[in-house]
Amino acid sequence: MTWDDEAEVIIVGGGMAGFCAALELVEAGIDVMLLEKQAEVGGSSVMSGGSFAFAGTDLQRRNGIEDNSELLFADLRRVGSYQNDERLVRAYVDHQLGTYRWFAEHGVNFEKLFLAAGQSVPRSHSRNPREVLEDIARHAHASGRLTLRASTPVRRLVRTLSDGPVEGVLAGETDGARSLRARRGILLASGGFSRSDQLLGIFAPAQIGTQRTGGAGNTGDGLLMAWRLGAGMRDMGSIKGTFGGSPKAKPGEHSILLPIYVGAIAVNANGQRFIDESKSYKLIGDACLQQPGASGYQIFDQKIFERGQPGIPTMDFPAKFARGQIVTAPTLIELAKLLAIDAAGLTKTVNEYNAAVESSGIDPIFGRDGLSSHYGALATLSSPPFYAYPSTSTMLATYCGVSVDASMNVCDAFGDIIPRLYAAGEVIGGLHGNAYMTGSAIGKAAIFGRLAARSLIEAADG
């Protein structure tokens, strides 16, 4: 085959996984060509809440939080209902602290720490994700070994033999696609398929009605190309939206707000709670879809409003209030009228909840006994004014994808490695299982991007 161009390594996708892999490779002296479908890099990574799940960090110690890799491992397995791949969970855990320190070495310091879904202790390390990506990309470009080609969709993976190594890609617009050779291997970091009606229709038809907030280019290109070569898949039956998106959100806006993890409750249009709010917001999102109008309302009071953390998208209550997305009123009855939900139902729900919190600290209806995974005491909703964040289930990411081993080699449907094809980030499945811990998606993008790069380096050295 005649090739139009070549590079030592080709990376498909310019999000967190792609750029972390690129930096690892170029610092090892390997030339990289990074192909990005959109005109700008970032994808879903820069639309996320910027929360990285790390354990045992100096930031945690400074905040008096005791955490370690084994507790993180246990939480990830538990949140995934033990349906996740233990090898991938172990790979995440074994390399997460090293990646945290690697970020610091490259000037990325995390500013805030908070508790979120699936965490038995606060381990969401927050930083504006666009700033993180820009820092990593700047270091990668400074090496002189990275070639970025934006507005360059990849159409196909190329291999000469049906069971041979992947040799390159066809990339570019259909009428001008070019063949690009990767001398040492290809890394798929192309994201998920939250924007694909076709793939959601195949794997998660119940989610088609969810709000779509993932990257505009997340239509499953990488998954389809790997599927064509026989790649196996993981976690496809566990696709769920995320609870907490605003129906009023603008396109491209990170709309997820989660006062439930600092004490709010979630109710439906009848003013009734419908789930233990300390569960993963993936499970809450699924439950929300079963409510009247597929909608919910996060209800909280002034003292919980004051627990918000400006600058952390999922906890920035003042910012959402300023945008008119949070509704407030001096009484629950007036709040219910503004929301057009059942006022008597809401008042009864809050009164019963408050009584249970005051008497035992445990909700007897759903068994809620903490803010997240049994951590943090519940609070009454008794300090006016009262607030509501109308919430729906939103599809930011798909959290499933092609099968990989612990070295990020893509494996076929029988578990055999597809030679010279690697994957990292949202395009892979296996880490999350049935649900999702906040911070583990963008965390795995960074951690597994670096692991894939190391595998490429070792393969080249070998």
C-alpha positions as CSV (number, residue, x, y, z in Angstrom):
1,M,0.0,0.0,0.0
2,T,1.2,3.5,-0.8
3,W,1.1,5.9,2.2
4,D,0.6,9.6,1.9
5,D,2.3,10.4,5.2
6,E,3.6,8.7,8.3
7,A,4.5,9.1,12.0
8,E,5.9,6.8,14.7
9,V,2.6,6.9,16.6
10,I,-0.8,8.2,15.5
11,I,-3.3,9.2,18.2
12,V,-6.9,9.6,17.2
13,G,-8.6,12.2,19.4
14,G,-7.5,15.4,21.1
15,G,-9.0,15.1,24.6
16,M,-7.4,14.4,27.9
17,A,-6.5,10.8,27.0
18,G,-4.9,11.8,23.7
19,F,-2.8,14.7,25.0
20,C,-1.7,12.8,28.2
21,A,-0.5,10.0,26.0
22,A,1.1,12.4,23.5
23,L,3.1,14.1,26.3
24,E,4.3,10.8,27.7
25,L,5.4,9.7,24.2
26,V,7.2,12.9,23.1
27,E,9.1,13.0,26.4
28,A,10.3,9.5,25.5
29,G,11.6,10.8,22.2
30,I,8.8,9.5,20.0
31,D,7.2,11.5,17.2
32,V,3.5,11.7,17.4
33,M,0.8,12.7,14.9
34,L,-2.5,13.6,16.7
35,L,-5.6,13.7,14.6
36,E,-8.6,15.6,15.9
37,K,-12.0,15.4,14.2
38,Q,-13.2,18.9,15.4
39,A,-11.7,22.3,14.6
40,E,-10.7,22.6,18.3
41,V,-9.3,20.1,20.7
42,G,-10.9,19.2,24.0
43,G,-14.0,17.1,23.3
44,S,-16.0,16.0,26.3
45,S,-12.9,16.4,28.5
46,V,-13.2,20.2,28.6
47,M,-17.0,20.0,29.1
48,S,-16.6,17.9,32.2
49,G,-16.7,19.1,35.8
50,G,-12.9,18.8,36.0
51,S,-13.0,16.4,38.9
52,F,-10.2,13.8,39.0
53,A,-10.6,10.8,41.4
54,F,-7.2,10.4,43.2
55,A,-6.5,8.8,46.6
56,G,-3.7,9.4,49.2
57,T,-2.7,12.8,47.9
58,D,-1.0,15.6,49.7
59,L,-4.2,17.8,49.1
60,Q,-6.3,15.2,51.0
61,R,-3.8,15.1,53.9
62,R,-3.8,18.9,54.1
63,N,-7.6,18.8,54.5
64,G,-7.5,16.0,57.1
65,I,-8.8,13.3,54.7
66,E,-7.5,9.8,55.2
67,D,-7.6,7.9,51.9
68,N,-5.5,5.3,50.1
69,S,-5.4,3.1,47.0
70,E,-7.1,0.1,48.6
71,L,-10.0,2.2,49.7
72,L,-10.3,3.6,46.2
73,F,-10.1,0.1,44.7
74,A,-12.9,-1.1,47.0
75,D,-15.1,1.9,46.2
76,L,-14.6,1.5,42.4
77,R,-15.5,-2.2,42.6
78,R,-18.5,-1.5,44.8
79,V,-19.9,1.4,42.8
80,G,-19.6,-0.8,39.6
81,S,-21.5,-3.6,41.3
82,Y,-18.4,-5.8,40.9
83,Q,-19.3,-6.0,37.2
84,N,-16.2,-4.0,36.2
85,D,-12.9,-5.5,35.1
86,E,-10.8,-6.0,38.2
87,R,-7.6,-5.8,36.1
88,L,-8.5,-2.3,34.9
89,V,-9.6,-1.2,38.3
90,R,-6.3,-2.4,39.7
91,A,-4.4,-0.6,36.8
92,Y,-6.3,2.7,37.6
93,V,-5.5,2.4,41.3
94,D,-1.9,1.4,40.9
95,H,-1.1,4.3,38.7
96,Q,-3.4,7.1,40.0
97,L,-1.1,8.6,42.5
98,G,1.8,8.6,40.1
99,T,-0.4,10.5,37.6
100,Y,-1.4,13.0,40.3
101,R,2.3,13.7,40.9
102,W,3.0,13.7,37.1
103,F,0.5,16.5,36.7
104,A,2.2,18.5,39.5
105,E,5.6,18.0,37.7
106,H,4.0,19.6,34.6
107,G,2.6,22.6,36.5
108,V,-1.0,21.2,37.1
109,N,-1.9,21.7,40.7
110,F,-5.4,20.9,41.9
111,E,-7.1,23.6,43.8
112,K,-10.0,22.2,45.6
113,L,-11.3,18.9,47.1
114,F,-14.8,17.7,47.6
115,L,-17.1,14.7,48.1
116,A,-19.1,13.4,45.2
117,A,-20.9,10.3,43.8
118,G,-19.5,6.9,44.8
119,Q,-16.8,8.2,47.1
120,S,-16.6,7.0,50.7
121,V,-14.3,10.0,51.5
122,P,-13.8,13.3,49.6
123,R,-11.5,12.6,46.7
124,S,-12.6,14.8,43.8
125,H,-9.6,16.9,43.0
126,S,-10.9,19.9,41.1
127,R,-9.3,22.0,38.4
128,N,-10.7,23.7,35.3
129,P,-10.4,20.9,32.7
130,R,-9.6,23.2,29.9
131,E,-6.7,24.7,31.8
132,V,-5.4,21.2,32.6
133,L,-5.6,20.2,28.9
134,E,-3.9,23.4,27.8
135,D,-1.0,22.9,30.2
136,I,-0.4,19.3,29.1
137,A,-0.8,20.3,25.4
138,R,1.7,23.2,25.8
139,H,4.3,20.8,27.2
140,A,3.7,18.3,24.4
141,H,4.0,21.0,21.6
142,A,7.1,22.4,23.2
143,S,8.9,19.1,22.5
144,G,8.8,19.7,18.8
145,R,7.8,16.1,18.3
146,L,4.0,16.6,18.2
147,T,2.1,17.3,15.0
148,L,-1.5,18.3,15.5
149,R,-4.0,18.0,12.7
150,A,-7.4,19.4,13.6
151,S,-10.5,19.1,11.4
152,T,-9.2,15.7,10.4
153,P,-11.7,12.9,11.0
154,V,-10.4,9.4,10.9
155,R,-12.5,7.2,8.6
156,R,-10.9,3.7,8.9
157,L,-8.2,1.7,10.6
158,V,-6.0,0.0,8.0
159,R,-4.4,-3.4,8.1
160,T,-3.3,-5.6,5.2
161,L,-4.1,-9.0,6.8
162,S,-7.3,-9.8,8.5
163,D,-5.4,-10.9,11.6
164,G,-2.4,-8.8,11.2
165,P,-1.3,-5.6,12.9
166,V,-3.0,-2.3,12.4
167,E,-0.7,-0.3,10.1
168,G,-2.4,3.1,9.7
169,V,-5.5,5.1,9.2
170,L,-7.5,6.7,6.4
171,A,-8.2,10.3,7.5
172,G,-9.7,13.5,6.2
173,E,-12.8,14.4,4.4
174,T,-14.4,11.7,2.3
175,D,-13.4,13.3,-1.0
176,G,-9.8,13.8,0.1
177,A,-9.0,11.1,2.6
178,R,-5.3,10.3,3.0
179,S,-3.6,7.2,4.1
180,L,-1.4,7.7,7.1
181,R,1.0,5.1,8.3
182,A,1.9,4.6,12.0
183,R,5.2,2.9,12.2
184,R,4.9,1.8,15.8
185,G,1.2,1.8,16.6
186,I,-2.2,3.6,16.9
187,L,-4.0,4.9,20.0
188,L,-7.7,5.4,19.9
189,A,-8.6,8.2,22.2
190,S,-11.7,9.3,20.2
191,G,-14.3,9.5,23.0
192,G,-17.7,8.0,23.3
193,F,-21.0,8.2,21.4
194,S,-23.3,10.4,23.4
195,R,-24.1,12.3,20.2
196,S,-25.0,9.2,18.1
197,D,-28.6,8.3,17.8
198,Q,-27.6,5.2,15.9
199,L,-25.4,3.7,18.6
200,L,-27.6,4.8,21.5
201,G,-30.4,3.1,19.6
202,I,-28.4,-0.1,19.4
203,F,-27.0,-0.2,22.9
204,A,-29.2,2.0,25.1
205,P,-32.6,2.8,23.4
206,A,-34.0,3.9,26.8
207,Q,-31.4,6.7,26.9
208,I,-32.4,8.3,23.5
209,G,-34.6,10.8,25.3
210,T,-31.9,12.1,27.6
211,Q,-30.4,15.6,27.2
212,R,-27.1,15.4,25.2
213,T,-24.2,17.4,26.5
214,G,-21.1,15.5,25.4
215,G,-18.6,16.8,22.9
216,A,-20.0,17.5,19.5
217,G,-17.7,15.0,17.8
218,N,-18.6,12.1,20.1
219,T,-20.4,10.0,17.6
220,G,-18.6,6.7,18.2
221,D,-16.1,6.8,15.3
222,G,-13.3,5.0,17.2
223,L,-15.7,2.3,18.5
224,L,-17.1,1.7,15.1
225,M,-13.6,1.4,13.5
226,A,-12.4,-1.0,16.2
227,W,-15.7,-3.0,16.0
228,R,-15.1,-3.5,12.3
229,L,-11.8,-5.2,13.2
230,G,-13.5,-7.5,15.6
231,A,-12.9,-5.6,18.9
232,G,-14.8,-6.8,21.9
233,M,-16.9,-4.5,24.0
234,R,-17.5,-3.9,27.7
235,D,-20.3,-2.3,29.8
236,M,-22.6,-1.6,26.9
237,G,-25.6,-2.7,28.9
238,S,-24.8,-0.2,31.7
239,I,-25.1,3.0,29.7
240,K,-26.9,5.6,31.9
241,G,-27.4,9.3,31.8
242,T,-26.3,11.5,34.7
243,F,-28.7,13.1,37.0
244,G,-28.4,16.9,37.7
245,G,-28.5,18.5,34.2
246,S,-30.6,21.6,33.8
247,P,-33.3,21.6,31.2
248,K,-32.4,25.3,30.6
249,A,-28.8,24.6,29.8
250,K,-27.3,26.1,26.7
251,P,-25.5,24.0,24.1
252,G,-22.0,23.3,25.2
253,E,-22.6,24.4,28.8
254,H,-21.7,22.1,31.7
255,S,-25.1,22.0,33.4
256,I,-24.7,19.3,36.0
257,L,-25.2,20.6,39.6
258,L,-25.3,18.2,42.5
259,P,-26.6,19.8,45.8
260,I,-27.7,16.2,46.7
261,Y,-24.1,15.5,47.7
262,V,-24.1,18.3,50.3
263,G,-27.6,17.5,51.7
264,A,-30.4,18.2,49.2
265,I,-33.1,15.7,48.4
266,A,-34.5,14.8,45.0
267,V,-38.2,14.8,44.4
268,N,-40.6,14.3,41.4
269,A,-43.5,16.4,40.2
270,N,-45.6,14.9,43.0
271,G,-43.2,16.3,45.6
272,Q,-42.1,12.7,46.5
273,R,-38.6,11.4,46.8
274,F,-37.8,8.5,44.5
275,I,-34.3,7.2,45.5
276,D,-31.5,7.3,48.0
277,E,-29.7,10.5,46.9
278,S,-26.3,9.2,48.1
279,K,-26.2,6.7,45.3
280,S,-24.2,7.3,42.1
281,Y,-25.8,10.0,40.0
282,K,-25.9,7.4,37.1
283,L,-28.4,5.4,39.1
284,I,-30.3,8.5,40.1
285,G,-30.4,9.5,36.4
286,D,-32.0,6.2,35.5
287,A,-34.5,6.6,38.3
288,C,-35.3,10.1,37.1
289,L,-36.3,8.8,33.7
290,Q,-39.0,6.8,35.3
291,Q,-40.6,9.8,37.0
292,P,-43.5,11.9,35.6
293,G,-42.1,13.9,32.7
294,A,-38.7,12.2,33.2
295,S,-37.8,15.1,35.5
296,G,-36.7,15.7,39.1
297,Y,-36.1,18.6,41.4
298,Q,-33.2,19.0,43.9
299,I,-34.6,20.7,46.9
300,F,-32.4,22.4,49.5
301,D,-32.3,25.3,52.0
302,Q,-30.1,28.2,52.8
303,K,-27.6,26.4,54.9
304,I,-27.1,23.8,52.1
305,F,-26.9,26.6,49.5
306,E,-24.0,28.0,51.6
307,R,-22.1,24.7,51.3
308,G,-21.7,25.4,47.6
309,Q,-18.1,25.8,46.2
310,P,-17.7,28.6,43.6
311,G,-15.4,27.5,40.8
312,I,-16.4,23.8,41.0
313,P,-19.0,23.4,38.3
314,T,-21.0,20.6,40.0
315,M,-21.1,22.6,43.3
316,D,-21.2,26.2,42.1
317,F,-24.6,27.2,43.3
318,P,-24.1,30.9,43.1
319,A,-23.2,30.7,39.4
320,K,-26.3,28.6,38.6
321,F,-28.4,31.0,40.6
322,A,-27.1,33.9,38.7
323,R,-28.1,32.2,35.4
324,G,-31.6,31.8,36.6
325,Q,-31.4,28.0,36.8
326,I,-32.0,27.8,40.5
327,V,-35.5,28.7,41.8
328,T,-36.0,30.1,45.3
329,A,-38.9,31.0,47.5
330,P,-39.4,31.9,51.2
331,T,-41.5,28.8,51.9
332,L,-41.9,25.3,50.5
333,I,-45.4,26.0,49.4
334,E,-44.4,29.0,47.4
335,L,-41.4,27.1,46.0
336,A,-43.7,24.3,44.8
337,K,-46.0,26.8,43.1
338,L,-43.1,28.3,41.2
339,L,-42.1,24.8,40.1
340,A,-45.7,23.8,39.3
341,I,-45.3,20.6,41.4
342,D,-47.5,19.3,44.2
343,A,-47.2,21.6,47.2
344,A,-48.8,19.3,49.7
345,G,-46.7,16.4,48.6
346,L,-43.5,18.4,48.8
347,T,-44.3,19.8,52.3
348,K,-45.2,16.3,53.6
349,T,-42.0,14.8,52.1
350,V,-39.7,17.5,53.6
351,N,-41.4,17.3,57.0
352,E,-41.1,13.5,57.2
353,Y,-37.5,13.7,56.0
354,N,-36.6,16.3,58.6
355,A,-38.2,14.3,61.4
356,A,-36.2,11.2,60.4
357,V,-32.9,13.2,60.2
358,E,-33.5,14.7,63.7
359,S,-34.5,11.5,65.3
360,S,-32.1,9.0,63.9
361,G,-30.0,10.6,61.2
362,I,-31.2,7.9,58.8
363,D,-33.9,8.1,56.1
364,P,-36.3,5.1,56.7
365,I,-37.8,5.1,53.2
366,F,-34.7,4.5,51.1
367,G,-32.1,4.0,53.8
368,R,-30.1,7.1,53.1
369,D,-27.6,7.6,56.0
370,G,-25.0,9.9,54.5
371,L,-24.2,12.3,51.7
372,S,-22.3,9.8,49.6
373,S,-21.4,6.1,50.3
374,H,-22.2,6.5,54.1
375,Y,-19.9,9.6,54.4
376,G,-21.2,12.8,55.9
377,A,-24.2,13.5,58.2
378,L,-27.6,14.3,56.7
379,A,-29.1,17.8,57.4
380,T,-32.6,18.9,57.8
381,L,-34.1,21.2,55.2
382,S,-35.4,23.9,57.6
383,S,-33.5,27.2,57.0
384,P,-35.4,29.4,54.6
385,P,-35.3,30.5,51.9
386,F,-35.7,27.3,50.0
387,Y,-34.2,26.4,46.7
388,A,-34.8,24.0,43.8
389,Y,-32.7,23.0,40.9
390,P,-34.9,21.4,38.2
391,S,-32.9,18.4,37.0
392,T,-33.0,15.9,34.3
393,S,-30.9,13.0,33.1
394,T,-28.2,14.2,30.8
395,M,-25.8,12.2,28.6
396,L,-22.3,13.7,28.9
397,A,-20.4,10.5,28.3
398,T,-21.2,6.8,27.6
399,Y,-18.7,5.2,30.1
400,C,-18.4,2.0,28.0
401,G,-16.6,0.9,24.8
402,V,-14.0,-1.4,23.4
403,S,-12.3,-4.1,25.4
404,V,-8.7,-3.5,26.5
405,D,-6.3,-5.4,28.7
406,A,-4.4,-3.7,31.6
407,S,-1.8,-2.4,29.1
408,M,-4.4,-0.8,26.9
409,N,-4.1,-3.2,24.0
410,V,-7.4,-3.5,22.2
411,C,-8.7,-7.0,22.4
412,D,-11.1,-8.8,20.0
413,A,-14.3,-10.5,20.9
414,F,-12.3,-13.6,22.0
415,G,-9.9,-11.7,24.2
416,D,-7.0,-11.8,21.8
417,I,-4.9,-8.7,21.2
418,I,-5.4,-6.8,18.0
419,P,-1.7,-6.0,17.3
420,R,-0.5,-2.4,17.4
421,L,-3.9,-1.0,18.3
422,Y,-4.4,0.7,21.7
423,A,-7.2,2.6,23.3
424,A,-7.7,4.9,26.3
425,G,-10.3,7.3,27.7
426,E,-14.0,7.2,27.0
427,V,-13.7,4.9,24.0
428,I,-12.9,2.0,26.3
429,G,-15.1,-0.1,28.6
430,G,-14.5,-2.2,31.6
431,L,-13.5,0.2,34.3
432,H,-16.9,1.5,35.5
433,G,-19.2,-1.5,35.4
434,N,-22.8,-0.8,36.4
435,A,-22.3,2.8,37.7
436,Y,-19.7,5.5,38.0
437,M,-17.6,7.3,40.6
438,T,-17.2,11.0,40.1
439,G,-13.8,11.8,38.8
440,S,-13.0,8.3,37.5
441,A,-13.8,9.1,33.8
442,I,-11.4,12.0,33.4
443,G,-9.1,10.3,35.8
444,K,-9.0,7.2,33.6
445,A,-8.4,9.4,30.5
446,A,-5.2,10.7,32.0
447,I,-4.1,7.5,33.7
448,F,-4.9,5.1,30.9
449,G,-3.6,7.5,28.2
450,R,-0.2,7.4,29.9
451,L,-0.4,3.6,30.3
452,A,-1.2,3.2,26.6
453,A,1.8,5.5,25.8
454,R,4.1,3.4,28.0
455,S,2.9,0.2,26.2
456,L,3.7,1.9,22.8
457,I,7.2,2.9,24.2
458,E,7.9,-0.7,25.5
459,A,6.7,-2.2,22.2
460,A,9.0,0.1,20.3
461,D,11.9,-0.7,22.6
462,G,11.3,-4.4,22.2
